[in-house]
Amino acid sequence: MSTYKGYPREDGSVGTRNFVAVMASVICSTTPVQAIASRVPGSIAVVHPYGCAQVGDDLGQTRRSLIGVAANPNVAGTLIVGLGCENNQPDELAAMIEVPKPLDVIGIQALGGSDKVLETGVRIVSERVAGAGTLERRECDVATLNVGLLCFECDRDTKGLERVGALVDKLVALGARVCVGVDRTLAPAGEALAERAATERVASVLRAWGSEYRRRRWHGDQSDEAHQWTGEERARAEAIAAVTGTAEVRQVLGCSETSTDRGLQLMNVPSDPVEAMSGLVSGGATLLIVVSSRGILTGALGCPTLVVVPEGAAGPVVDASADWRLGSLDAESEVDALYARLLEVASGAPTRLEEVELTDFAISKVSTAF
């Protein structure tokens, strides 16, 4: 089977879900945003603690993350709620969202308070959800899928990672986009991954990841120091890199960066799993696979999160969150079965975390807070 039932969008992308986003441009509009979303089923609240006095790269990261959520194919339309005096002005943010979807902007100061914002916001979002509700799932080619993959708390002895890699290869061969989040656990495998790079530019970035990492610190004044990976870190990362399969690496992306290219891509993500998942969603992922030896207690906001645990994983978090346990079938049969399950989820079947409504969103910071 090489099709699933998704929601085609006007720009040619396809969603696996069909939400209306209620988005805070700034921390100060978080309360009315959450109140609006709680009153309108079919909407999601996109909130964060930023947007007020942010400047430079941090403001850019906040905007890139929010723009990516609004542009994500799982989102049918967006209402941006601002305060009015923030650096991340809602009108400016809206102007950066270049997708053919409904987009509305309201402000607390402009409307005269949170009560007016709540009333107006519920009306707008209710209309947008009703409009989105007229859309029906249609048969779509697997090549339109955007799958994000995150490996969390795995080690060199974790069993079954190569089976996830075989699934990645299968998806890539069918024309899908698969974006794997790379944090400091996987980064030491950069030199090995560089051997599969599609271009010299991609290879040079991966070799840099594999040779060292840089950490921002305070030492009276801020410094940028290089630290060498240890042999153990490299061996562990190269073992975990089995989840990326064997396909060529076509692109490397910054956190929350989007791409229209297909095939296998790698995204530089934070070690925090919620920030990492959110970065993949902002980058366009319409379905996430999280491989974790301990399970995970939250999925990504607005994006079905399929939790895969390795053979032998156990514990209450695993029991509560796992959608798939590796090792119950022979390798080829398991890859085929996991692929079939992924298409079911893409077609609307809920994941474990969706069933219990455990989702979250977080924006990573670029600079040190002070």
C-alpha positions in Angstrom: 0.0 0.0 0.0 1.4 3.4 -1.0 -1.5 5.7 -0.1 -3.1 7.2 3.0 -6.1 9.4 3.6 -5.1 13.0 4.3 -6.2 16.6 4.0 -4.9 18.2 0.8 -4.1 21.9 1.1 -4.2 24.6 -1.5 -0.4 24.9 -1.6 -0.1 21.2 -2.5 0.9 19.9 0.9 -1.2 17.3 2.8 -2.1 17.2 6.5 -2.7 14.2 8.6 -4.8 16.2 11.0 -7.0 19.3 10.6 -6.7 21.8 13.4 -7.2 25.5 13.7 -4.4 27.1 15.6 -4.9 29.8 18.2 -1.5 31.4 18.6 0.0 33.8 21.1 2.4 36.3 19.7 3.7 37.0 23.2 3.5 35.4 26.7 1.1 38.2 27.7 -1.7 36.8 25.5 -1.3 33.2 26.7 -4.4 33.3 29.0 -6.9 34.4 26.4 -5.4 32.0 23.8 -5.8 29.0 26.1 -9.4 30.2 27.0 -10.4 30.5 23.3 -9.0 27.1 22.4 -10.6 25.4 25.4 -14.0 26.7 24.2 -13.7 25.6 20.6 -13.2 21.8 20.0 -11.0 21.3 16.9 -8.6 24.1 17.8 -5.2 24.0 19.5 -3.5 26.6 21.8 0.0 27.6 20.7 1.5 29.3 23.7 5.1 30.1 24.8 6.9 32.4 27.3 8.5 34.6 24.7 7.9 37.5 22.3 8.0 40.5 24.7 11.6 41.9 24.9 13.2 39.5 22.5 15.6 40.8 19.9 18.1 39.3 17.3 18.5 35.6 16.9 16.1 34.7 19.8 13.3 36.8 18.3 14.1 35.2 14.9 13.8 31.7 16.4 10.5 32.5 18.1 9.1 33.8 14.8 10.4 30.9 12.8 8.8 28.4 15.2 5.4 30.1 15.1 5.5 30.7 11.4 6.3 27.0 10.9 3.3 25.9 13.0 0.9 28.1 11.1 2.3 26.8 7.8 2.2 23.2 8.9 -0.2 21.1 6.7 -1.9 19.8 9.8 -3.2 23.4 10.5 -6.2 24.6 8.5 -6.0 28.2 9.7 -4.6 30.4 12.4 -5.8 33.1 14.7 -2.9 35.2 16.2 -3.6 36.9 19.5 -1.3 39.7 20.5 -1.1 42.2 23.3 0.0 45.3 21.3 3.3 46.5 22.8 5.4 43.4 22.2 8.5 43.1 20.1 6.9 40.2 18.2 4.2 42.3 16.8 1.3 40.1 15.6 0.7 42.0 12.3 4.4 41.6 11.5 4.3 37.9 12.4 1.2 37.4 10.2 2.8 39.1 7.2 5.6 36.5 7.4 3.2 33.6 7.1 3.0 33.1 3.4 0.5 30.2 3.0 -2.9 30.2 1.4 -4.9 29.6 4.6 -7.3 31.6 6.7 -5.3 33.9 8.9 -6.7 36.4 11.5 -5.1 38.8 13.9 -6.6 40.4 17.1 -5.0 42.3 20.0 -5.8 42.7 23.6 -5.0 46.5 23.7 -6.8 47.2 20.4 -10.0 45.4 21.4 -10.0 46.9 24.9 -9.2 43.9 27.1 -9.1 40.1 27.5 -12.9 39.7 27.7 -13.4 41.3 24.3 -10.5 39.2 22.9 -12.2 36.0 24.3 -15.5 36.9 22.8 -14.1 37.9 19.4 -11.6 35.0 19.3 -14.2 32.3 20.1 -16.4 33.7 17.3 -13.6 33.8 14.7 -12.2 30.3 15.7 -15.6 28.7 15.7 -16.2 29.9 12.1 -12.7 28.7 11.0 -13.2 25.3 12.7 -16.6 25.0 11.0 -15.0 25.7 7.6 -12.2 23.2 8.3 -14.9 20.7 9.2 -16.2 20.7 5.6 -12.9 19.2 4.4 -12.9 15.4 3.9 -9.9 13.1 3.9 -8.8 12.0 0.4 -6.6 9.3 -0.9 -3.0 10.7 -1.1 0.3 9.3 -2.2 2.8 8.4 0.5 5.2 10.8 -1.3 3.2 13.6 0.3 4.0 12.5 3.8 6.3 14.6 6.0 7.6 12.4 8.8 9.7 13.6 11.7 11.9 11.2 13.7 13.4 11.6 17.1 15.5 9.1 19.0 15.3 9.8 22.7 17.2 8.1 25.5 18.6 5.2 23.4 22.1 3.8 23.6 24.6 1.7 21.6 23.0 -1.5 23.0 19.4 -0.5 22.2 17.9 -3.3 20.1 15.8 -2.8 16.9 17.0 0.6 15.8 18.1 -0.8 12.4 14.4 -1.8 11.9 13.3 1.8 12.3 16.1 2.7 9.8 14.7 0.2 7.4 11.3 2.0 7.7 13.0 5.3 7.0 14.6 3.7 3.8 11.2 2.4 2.7 9.5 5.9 3.1 12.4 7.6 1.3 12.2 5.1 -1.5 8.5 5.9 -1.9 9.3 9.7 -2.2 8.3 10.8 1.3 10.2 13.4 3.3 11.8 12.1 6.5 13.5 14.6 8.8 15.5 13.2 11.7 16.2 15.4 14.7 19.9 15.4 15.6 20.9 16.6 19.1 24.2 16.2 21.0 23.5 12.5 21.4 23.5 11.8 17.7 25.8 14.6 16.5 29.1 12.7 17.2 28.1 10.4 14.3 28.4 13.4 12.0 31.5 12.1 10.2 29.9 8.7 9.5 26.7 10.4 8.3 28.8 12.7 6.0 29.7 9.6 4.0 26.1 9.5 2.9 25.8 13.2 2.1 24.2 14.2 -1.2 26.4 17.3 -1.6 29.7 18.6 -0.3 27.9 21.4 1.5 25.9 18.8 3.5 29.0 16.7 4.1 30.9 19.7 5.5 28.2 20.5 8.0 28.0 16.9 9.1 31.8 16.6 9.5 31.7 19.7 11.7 29.0 18.1 13.9 31.2 15.0 14.1 34.4 16.8 15.0 33.3 19.0 17.8 30.5 20.9 19.4 30.3 24.4 20.8 28.7 25.6 24.0 27.8 29.1 25.0 28.9 29.9 28.5 29.4 32.8 30.8 32.9 33.5 32.0 32.6 37.2 33.0 32.0 37.7 29.3 30.4 35.3 27.0 32.7 32.8 25.2 32.2 30.2 22.5 34.3 27.2 23.3 34.9 24.0 21.2 34.8 20.7 22.9 35.9 17.4 21.4 33.7 14.3 21.4 35.0 11.3 23.3 35.4 7.9 21.7 32.5 6.5 23.7 30.3 9.4 22.5 31.2 8.6 18.9 30.6 4.9 19.2 27.2 5.5 20.9 26.1 8.0 18.3 27.1 5.8 15.4 25.1 2.9 16.9 22.0 5.1 17.4 22.4 6.5 13.8 21.0 3.2 12.6 17.6 4.8 12.9 18.5 7.1 10.0 18.7 4.1 7.6 21.0 4.0 4.7 19.6 6.6 2.3 21.7 9.7 1.2 21.3 12.8 3.4 19.9 15.4 1.2 19.8 18.4 3.5 20.8 19.6 7.0 18.5 22.1 8.6 18.5 24.4 11.6 15.9 24.0 14.3 12.4 24.8 13.0 13.7 25.4 9.5 11.4 24.3 6.7 12.3 22.6 3.4 10.4 21.7 0.2 12.9 19.0 -0.7 12.0 15.3 -0.3 14.1 12.4 0.9 16.2 12.1 4.1 17.0 15.3 6.0 18.6 16.0 9.3 17.6 18.8 11.7 19.8 20.3 14.4 17.5 20.1 17.5 17.8 20.8 21.3 18.3 17.9 23.7 14.9 18.7 25.3 12.4 16.4 23.7 9.5 18.8 23.6 11.6 21.5 22.1 13.0 19.0 19.6 9.5 17.7 18.6 8.2 21.2 18.3 11.2 22.1 16.0 10.3 19.2 13.7 6.7 20.2 13.6 7.6 23.8 12.8 9.8 22.4 10.1 6.8 20.8 8.5 6.4 17.3 10.0 2.9 16.1 9.8 3.5 12.8 11.7 6.2 12.1 14.3 8.0 8.9 15.3 9.6 9.0 18.7 11.9 6.1 19.4 12.5 5.9 23.2 13.9 3.3 25.5 11.7 4.7 28.3 8.7 5.9 26.4 7.6 9.6 26.6 4.8 11.3 28.4 3.9 13.9 25.9 3.5 14.2 22.1 3.8 17.1 19.8 1.1 19.7 19.6 -1.0 19.4 16.5 0.9 16.4 15.2 0.3 12.6 15.9 3.2 11.2 17.7 3.8 7.5 17.2 5.9 6.2 20.1 8.2 3.2 19.3 10.0 1.4 22.1 12.9 -1.1 21.6 12.8 -4.7 22.5 12.9 -5.2 26.2 11.8 -1.7 27.2 9.6 -1.8 30.3 8.1 0.5 32.9 4.9 2.6 33.5 5.8 5.3 31.0 6.4 2.7 28.3 3.1 1.0 29.1 1.3 4.4 29.0 2.8 5.7 25.8 4.1 3.0 23.5 2.3 2.4 20.2 4.7 -0.2 19.0 7.2 -2.5 20.6 10.0 -3.7 18.4 11.1 -7.3 18.3 7.8 -9.2 18.2 8.2 -10.2 14.5 11.0 -11.0 12.1 12.7 -8.0 10.7 11.1 -7.8 7.3 7.6 -8.5 8.6 8.0 -5.9 11.4 9.1 -3.1 9.0 6.0 -3.9 6.8 3.7 -3.9 9.9 5.1 -0.7 11.3 4.8 1.0 7.9 1.1 -0.1 7.8 0.5 1.3 11.3 2.1 4.6 10.3 -0.3 4.9 7.4 -3.2 4.1 9.7 -2.1 7.0 12.0 -1.6 9.3 9.0 -5.1 8.4 7.9 -6.6 9.5 11.3 -6.1 6.6 13.7 -5.2 8.1 17.1 -1.9 7.4 18.8 -1.8 6.5 22.5 -0.8 10.0 23.4 -3.6 11.5 21.3 -6.1 9.3 23.1 -5.2 10.8 26.4 -4.6 14.3 25.0 -1.0 14.6 26.1 0.6 17.1 23.8 3.0 20.1 24.3 4.8 22.9 22.5 8.0 24.7 23.3 10.4 27.0 21.6 14.1 26.6 22.1 16.2 29.7 23.0 19.3 30.6 21.0 21.0 32.9 23.6 21.6 32.6 27.3 18.8 34.2 29.3 19.8 37.1 31.7 
